[in-house]
């Protein structure tokens, strides 16, 4: 019997930068979508990102299952794209060590609930994307 905690570990060093600079050197602040468990955090973007990361990691740890037939450990990189309304618009695998792991990582990510607030760019609701690395270990 496989132990759930050993099935997969999600490491969330999300690639969405919180600060980006445009060509004319004006800083544009980007924020991640906000899930209900993080709604209490107001104004602190670093704390919001940490809460987002923890929420996604906990969700994946509860949702991921070791695919039958998967024989080795490895990492899958999944890109999440949220639309301007906050809905998960696209989930796609950027790189995977195995097709079974790829399918399971994408399936698990697709089960994320909708955020209660969309991501923003310069204070306005906007599409945002990030990459989530998902580690499968036994």
C-alpha contacts under 8 A as a table, 3 or more apart, distances in Angstrom:
res1	aa1	res2	aa2	distance
2	X	6	X	7.33
2	X	7	X	7.01
3	X	6	X	5.39
3	X	7	X	6.43
4	X	7	X	5.04
4	X	8	X	7.58
4	X	61	X	7.87
4	X	62	X	7.99
4	X	65	X	7.42
5	X	8	X	6.76
5	X	9	X	7.64
5	X	61	X	7.21
6	X	9	X	7.34
6	X	137	X	6.06
6	X	138	X	5.03
7	X	64	X	7.33
7	X	65	X	6.31
7	X	66	X	5.38
7	X	136	X	6.24
7	X	137	X	5.80
7	X	138	X	5.64
8	X	61	X	6.61
8	X	64	X	6.70
8	X	65	X	7.50
8	X	66	X	7.25
8	X	134	X	7.40
8	X	135	X	5.69
8	X	136	X	4.18
8	X	137	X	5.29
8	X	138	X	7.34
9	X	57	X	7.95
9	X	61	X	6.49
9	X	134	X	6.45
9	X	135	X	5.03
9	X	136	X	6.06
9	X	137	X	6.88
10	X	57	X	5.50
10	X	60	X	6.72
10	X	61	X	6.92
10	X	132	X	7.93
10	X	133	X	6.53
10	X	134	X	4.51
10	X	135	X	5.45
10	X	136	X	8.00
11	X	57	X	7.00
11	X	132	X	7.35
11	X	133	X	5.85
11	X	134	X	6.09
11	X	135	X	6.91
12	X	53	X	5.72
12	X	54	X	7.93
12	X	56	X	7.89
12	X	57	X	6.72
12	X	132	X	5.68
12	X	133	X	6.25
12	X	134	X	7.83
13	X	53	X	7.74
13	X	132	X	6.97
13	X	133	X	7.45
14	X	53	X	7.56
14	X	130	X	5.75
14	X	131	X	5.49
14	X	132	X	5.71
14	X	133	X	7.94
15	X	130	X	5.26
15	X	131	X	5.48
15	X	132	X	7.68
16	X	128	X	7.91
16	X	129	X	6.56
16	X	130	X	4.94
16	X	131	X	7.43
17	X	20	X	6.44
17	X	30	X	7.26
18	X	29	X	6.03
18	X	30	X	5.13
18	X	31	X	6.27
18	X	45	X	7.66
19	X	27	X	6.58
19	X	28	X	6.09
19	X	29	X	5.18
19	X	30	X	6.34
20	X	27	X	5.92
20	X	28	X	5.58
20	X	29	X	6.83
20	X	30	X	7.73
21	X	24	X	7.86
21	X	25	X	5.53
21	X	26	X	5.87
21	X	27	X	4.82
21	X	28	X	6.23
22	X	25	X	5.27
22	X	26	X	5.77
22	X	27	X	6.65
22	X	28	X	7.35
23	X	26	X	7.61
28	X	121	X	6.73
28	X	122	X	5.45
29	X	120	X	7.90
29	X	121	X	5.78
29	X	122	X	5.12
29	X	123	X	7.33
30	X	119	X	7.28
30	X	120	X	5.50
30	X	121	X	4.42
30	X	122	X	6.33
30	X	123	X	7.71
31	X	45	X	6.80
31	X	49	X	7.91
31	X	119	X	5.22
31	X	120	X	5.12
31	X	121	X	6.60
32	X	48	X	7.72
32	X	49	X	6.78
32	X	52	X	7.53
32	X	118	X	7.22
32	X	119	X	4.45
32	X	120	X	6.82
32	X	128	X	7.03
33	X	52	X	7.87
33	X	82	X	7.78
33	X	86	X	6.22
33	X	115	X	5.95
33	X	116	X	7.63
33	X	117	X	5.66
33	X	118	X	4.43
33	X	119	X	3.99
33	X	120	X	7.53
34	X	38	X	6.12
34	X	39	X	6.43
34	X	48	X	7.58
34	X	52	X	6.92
34	X	115	X	5.27
34	X	116	X	5.84
34	X	117	X	5.08
34	X	118	X	6.49
34	X	119	X	7.19
35	X	38	X	5.48
35	X	39	X	6.50
35	X	52	X	7.09
35	X	55	X	7.83
35	X	113	X	7.92
35	X	114	X	7.18
35	X	115	X	4.24
35	X	116	X	5.45
35	X	117	X	7.07
36	X	39	X	5.16
36	X	115	X	6.62
36	X	116	X	5.86
37	X	40	X	7.46
37	X	51	X	7.99
37	X	55	X	7.53
38	X	41	X	5.84
38	X	48	X	6.78
38	X	51	X	5.89
38	X	52	X	6.97
39	X	42	X	7.47
39	X	116	X	7.85
41	X	44	X	6.87
41	X	47	X	7.17
41	X	48	X	6.24
42	X	48	X	7.86
44	X	47	X	5.41
44	X	48	X	6.21
45	X	48	X	4.92
45	X	49	X	6.12
46	X	49	X	5.13
46	X	50	X	6.26
47	X	50	X	5.07
47	X	51	X	6.15
48	X	51	X	5.09
48	X	52	X	6.07
49	X	52	X	4.94
49	X	53	X	6.05
50	X	53	X	5.09
50	X	54	X	6.17
51	X	54	X	5.12
51	X	55	X	6.07
52	X	55	X	5.16
52	X	56	X	6.23
53	X	56	X	5.30
53	X	57	X	6.03
54	X	57	X	5.03
54	X	58	X	5.97
55	X	58	X	5.25
55	X	59	X	6.08
56	X	59	X	5.04
56	X	60	X	6.13
56	X	112	X	7.68
57	X	60	X	5.16
57	X	61	X	6.13
58	X	61	X	5.10
58	X	62	X	6.27
59	X	62	X	5.29
59	X	63	X	6.02
59	X	112	X	7.22
60	X	63	X	4.94
60	X	64	X	5.51
60	X	108	X	6.30
60	X	109	X	6.99
61	X	64	X	5.77
63	X	108	X	5.74
64	X	104	X	6.87
64	X	105	X	7.02
64	X	108	X	5.75
65	X	104	X	7.21
66	X	70	X	7.20
66	X	101	X	7.97
66	X	104	X	7.92
66	X	136	X	7.77
67	X	70	X	5.54
67	X	100	X	6.21
67	X	101	X	6.72
67	X	104	X	6.79
69	X	100	X	7.69
70	X	98	X	7.85
70	X	100	X	6.34
70	X	101	X	7.10
72	X	137	X	7.70
73	X	135	X	7.56
73	X	136	X	5.22
73	X	137	X	4.77
73	X	138	X	6.76
74	X	96	X	7.96
74	X	97	X	6.14
74	X	135	X	5.79
74	X	136	X	5.32
74	X	137	X	6.76
75	X	96	X	6.38
75	X	97	X	6.51
75	X	133	X	6.58
75	X	134	X	5.56
75	X	135	X	4.35
75	X	136	X	6.08
76	X	93	X	7.28
76	X	94	X	7.79
76	X	95	X	5.82
76	X	96	X	4.41
76	X	97	X	6.65
76	X	101	X	7.02
76	X	102	X	6.19
76	X	105	X	7.08
76	X	133	X	5.67
76	X	134	X	5.11
76	X	135	X	6.39
76	X	136	X	7.98
77	X	93	X	5.93
77	X	94	X	5.49
77	X	95	X	5.23
77	X	96	X	6.38
77	X	131	X	6.46
77	X	132	X	5.74
77	X	133	X	4.40
77	X	134	X	6.23
78	X	91	X	6.84
78	X	92	X	5.66
78	X	93	X	4.41
78	X	94	X	5.70
78	X	95	X	7.35
78	X	105	X	7.34
78	X	106	X	6.80
78	X	131	X	5.53
78	X	132	X	5.21
78	X	133	X	6.25
78	X	134	X	7.51
79	X	90	X	7.91
79	X	91	X	5.71
79	X	92	X	5.30
79	X	93	X	6.13
79	X	94	X	6.54
79	X	129	X	6.97
79	X	130	X	5.71
79	X	131	X	4.32
79	X	132	X	6.24
80	X	88	X	7.11
80	X	89	X	7.83
80	X	90	X	5.99
80	X	91	X	4.86
80	X	92	X	6.87
80	X	129	X	5.43
80	X	130	X	5.47
80	X	131	X	6.20
80	X	132	X	7.46
81	X	88	X	6.02
81	X	89	X	5.62
81	X	90	X	5.05
81	X	91	X	6.45
81	X	127	X	7.10
81	X	128	X	5.89
81	X	129	X	4.25
81	X	130	X	6.75
82	X	85	X	7.77
82	X	86	X	5.51
82	X	87	X	5.40
82	X	88	X	4.42
82	X	89	X	5.17
82	X	90	X	6.97
82	X	118	X	7.71
82	X	119	X	7.60
82	X	127	X	5.48
82	X	128	X	5.41
82	X	129	X	6.10
83	X	86	X	5.36
83	X	87	X	5.62
83	X	88	X	6.49
83	X	89	X	5.66
83	X	118	X	7.67
83	X	126	X	6.68
83	X	127	X	4.26
83	X	128	X	6.71
84	X	87	X	7.58
84	X	118	X	6.18
84	X	119	X	7.01
84	X	120	X	7.87
84	X	125	X	5.38
84	X	126	X	4.12
84	X	127	X	4.40
84	X	128	X	7.61
85	X	117	X	7.70
85	X	118	X	5.49
85	X	125	X	7.03
85	X	126	X	7.49
85	X	127	X	7.80
86	X	114	X	6.78
86	X	115	X	5.92
86	X	116	X	7.40
86	X	117	X	6.11
86	X	118	X	3.79
86	X	119	X	6.41
86	X	127	X	7.59
87	X	114	X	5.56
87	X	115	X	6.94
87	X	118	X	7.55
88	X	91	X	7.57
88	X	110	X	7.70
88	X	114	X	6.86
91	X	106	X	6.50
91	X	109	X	7.35
91	X	110	X	6.83
92	X	106	X	6.75
93	X	96	X	7.05
93	X	102	X	6.59
93	X	106	X	6.80
96	X	99	X	6.96
96	X	101	X	7.22
96	X	102	X	5.76
97	X	101	X	7.48
97	X	102	X	7.77
98	X	101	X	5.38
98	X	102	X	6.21
99	X	102	X	4.92
99	X	103	X	6.20
100	X	103	X	5.28
100	X	104	X	6.33
101	X	104	X	5.18
101	X	105	X	6.05
101	X	136	X	7.51
102	X	105	X	5.28
102	X	106	X	6.19
103	X	106	X	5.33
103	X	107	X	6.05
104	X	107	X	5.00
104	X	108	X	6.07
105	X	108	X	5.24
105	X	109	X	6.24
105	X	134	X	6.86
106	X	109	X	5.21
106	X	110	X	6.20
107	X	110	X	5.23
107	X	111	X	6.80
108	X	111	X	5.45
108	X	112	X	7.48
109	X	112	X	5.69
115	X	118	X	6.58
118	X	125	X	5.93
118	X	126	X	7.17
118	X	127	X	7.94
119	X	125	X	5.82
119	X	126	X	5.93
119	X	127	X	6.61
119	X	128	X	6.01
120	X	123	X	5.48
120	X	124	X	5.06
120	X	125	X	4.33
120	X	126	X	4.97
120	X	127	X	7.35
120	X	128	X	7.40
121	X	124	X	5.45
121	X	125	X	6.51
121	X	126	X	5.86
